[in-house]
């Protein structure tokens, strides 16, 4: 549910873990310029840094598929700690880049009162059999924007998308869908999903604009992997009142101006 707020409306940006290392200084210059006029809430992924941390995170067994075909990292308490380790290093880098450009910034764990999660799936495919596994993941059930106390131009929050479930456990969540939930809860008009591809591709052709309905149809019939999750997140954001979602690899102002990337809207 969208919250009524007297604070300025933020721009929510999801920074893909696979592309963070490749964002040039000019990309950060552009983000800082945008952030001088609007509050920023950045939600980061951690896929590449986690794989660099330990070989076990690169093994096929590190990824599970549930009975519905959805993929998830097999998350144990040790994986949660590894996520926190790489997120702290990543956070220091991002905050330094912003502060050098005149944007004050702070890091926030989603599990510290910002993001709540429901009960996770317990049945997963292993060796061609469905087995019951303890996996510390959970669907997002709510975002409390009260944790974002300083939504002001010139200031940014960097959110690590962990969550807390009803039992008080810290759990892993999908970063794209976490960004969508944060955008909806903060009244954001725009959600930008920064990734390592320039556009959504359908039948090999770049898509510049698409409705939420058409994106959902493609998600269920043709999209795979990370793009499938991004399209699900886009639909969830639009359902929560976000006006548009943009997916791409360009500077944020270019994506928001629809000079590149794929724009998804309700109609």
Residue pairs with C-beta under 8 A, 6 or more apart in sequence:
1 184
1 185
1 240
2 184
2 185
2 187
2 240
2 241
3 145
3 185
3 186
3 187
4 187
5 145
5 151
5 186
5 187
7 39
7 151
7 152
8 38
8 39
8 151
8 152
8 153
9 38
9 39
9 186
9 187
9 188
9 189
10 38
10 39
10 40
10 41
10 148
10 151
10 186
10 188
11 34
11 35
11 38
11 39
11 40
11 41
11 188
11 190
11 192
11 252
11 256
12 41
12 42
12 43
12 179
12 182
12 183
12 186
12 188
12 190
12 191
12 192
13 31
13 40
13 41
13 42
13 43
13 179
13 191
13 192
13 194
13 252
14 42
14 43
14 44
14 45
14 175
14 176
14 178
14 179
14 191
14 192
14 193
14 194
14 233
15 23
15 42
15 43
15 44
15 45
15 94
15 194
16 45
16 47
16 175
16 193
16 194
16 195
16 196
16 226
17 44
17 45
17 46
17 47
17 48
17 49
17 50
17 175
18 45
18 47
18 48
18 195
18 196
18 226
19 194
19 195
19 196
19 249
20 44
20 45
20 48
20 49
20 90
20 94
21 48
22 196
23 194
26 251
27 251
28 97
28 98
28 101
29 101
30 251
30 252
30 253
30 254
31 40
31 98
31 251
31 252
32 98
32 101
32 102
32 103
33 253
34 40
34 252
34 253
34 256
35 98
35 103
35 153
35 154
35 155
35 156
36 102
36 103
36 153
36 154
37 153
38 153
39 151
39 152
39 153
39 155
39 156
40 103
40 155
40 156
40 157
41 148
41 151
41 156
41 157
41 159
41 182
41 183
41 186
41 188
42 94
42 156
42 157
42 158
42 159
43 158
43 159
43 161
43 175
43 178
43 179
43 182
44 87
44 90
44 91
44 94
44 158
44 159
44 160
44 161
44 175
45 161
45 175
45 176
46 83
46 86
46 87
46 90
46 160
46 175
49 86
49 87
49 89
49 90
50 57
50 82
50 83
50 86
51 57
51 58
52 86
53 82
53 85
53 86
54 82
56 62
57 73
57 79
57 82
61 74
62 73
62 74
63 71
63 72
63 73
63 74
64 71
64 72
64 73
64 74
64 124
64 125
64 126
64 133
64 135
65 71
65 72
65 124
65 125
66 72
66 121
66 123
66 124
66 125
67 121
67 123
67 124
67 125
67 130
68 121
70 121
71 225
72 121
72 135
72 137
72 172
73 79
73 137
73 172
74 124
74 133
74 135
75 83
75 135
75 136
75 137
75 171
75 172
76 134
76 136
77 136
79 136
79 172
80 136
80 162
80 170
80 171
80 172
83 160
83 162
83 172
84 109
84 160
84 162
87 107
87 109
87 160
88 107
91 107
91 158
91 160
94 105
94 158
95 105
95 106
95 107
95 158
98 104
98 105
98 156
99 105
102 154
103 154
103 155
103 156
104 154
104 155
104 156
105 155
105 156
105 157
105 158
106 150
106 155
106 156
106 157
106 158
107 157
107 158
107 159
107 160
108 114
108 147
108 148
108 157
108 158
108 159
108 160
109 159
109 160
109 162
110 159
110 160
110 161
110 162
110 163
110 173
110 178
111 162
111 163
111 164
111 170
111 171
112 147
113 144
113 146
113 147
113 164
114 143
114 144
114 145
114 147
114 148
114 159
114 182
115 140
115 142
115 143
115 159
115 161
115 162
115 163
115 164
115 173
115 178
115 181
115 182
116 140
116 141
116 142
116 143
116 144
116 163
116 164
116 165
116 166
117 138
117 139
117 140
117 141
117 163
117 164
117 165
117 171
117 173
118 138
118 139
118 140
118 141
118 165
118 166
119 138
119 165
119 166
120 135
120 136
120 137
120 138
120 139
120 165
120 171
121 135
121 137
122 132
122 133
122 134
122 135
123 130
123 131
123 132
123 133
124 130
124 131
124 132
124 133
124 135
125 131
126 133
136 169
136 170
136 171
136 172
137 171
137 172
137 173
138 163
138 165
138 171
138 172
138 173
139 173
139 177
140 163
140 173
140 177
140 178
140 181
142 181
142 185
143 181
143 182
143 184
143 185
143 186
144 185
145 151
145 182
145 185
145 186
148 157
148 186
150 157
151 157
151 186
159 178
159 182
161 173
161 174
161 175
161 178
161 179
162 170
162 171
162 172
162 173
163 170
163 171
163 172
163 173
163 178
164 170
164 171
165 171
174 229
174 233
176 193
176 229
176 230
176 232
176 233
177 229
177 232
177 233
177 236
179 191
179 193
179 233
179 237
180 191
180 233
180 234
180 236
180 237
180 240
180 242
180 245
181 236
181 240
182 188
183 190
183 191
183 237
183 240
183 242
184 236
184 237
184 239
184 240
184 241
184 242
185 240
187 241
188 242
189 242
189 243
189 244
190 242
190 243
190 244
190 245
190 246
190 256
191 233
191 234
191 237
191 242
191 244
191 245
191 246
192 245
192 246
192 252
192 255
192 256
193 230
193 233
193 234
193 245
193 246
193 247
193 248
194 248
194 249
194 252
194 255
195 226
195 230
195 247
195 248
195 249
196 249
197 227
197 247
197 248
197 249
198 206
198 248
198 249
198 250
198 260
198 261
199 206
199 207
199 208
199 247
199 248
199 260
199 261
199 262
200 206
200 207
200 210
200 215
200 218
200 227
200 231
200 247
200 262
201 207
202 218
202 222
206 262
207 262
208 258
208 261
208 262
208 263
209 258
209 262
209 263
209 264
209 265
210 218
210 262
210 263
210 264
211 264
211 265
211 266
211 267
212 234
212 235
212 238
212 264
212 265
212 266
215 231
215 234
215 235
215 264
216 231
216 235
218 231
219 228
219 231
219 232
219 235
223 231
230 247
231 264
233 245
234 245
234 247
234 264
237 245
238 244
238 245
238 264
238 265
238 266
243 265
243 266
244 263
244 264
244 265
245 263
245 264
245 265
246 255
246 256
246 258
246 261
246 262
246 263
246 264
247 261
247 262
247 264
248 254
248 255
248 260
248 261
248 262
249 261
250 259
250 260
250 261
254 260
254 261
255 261
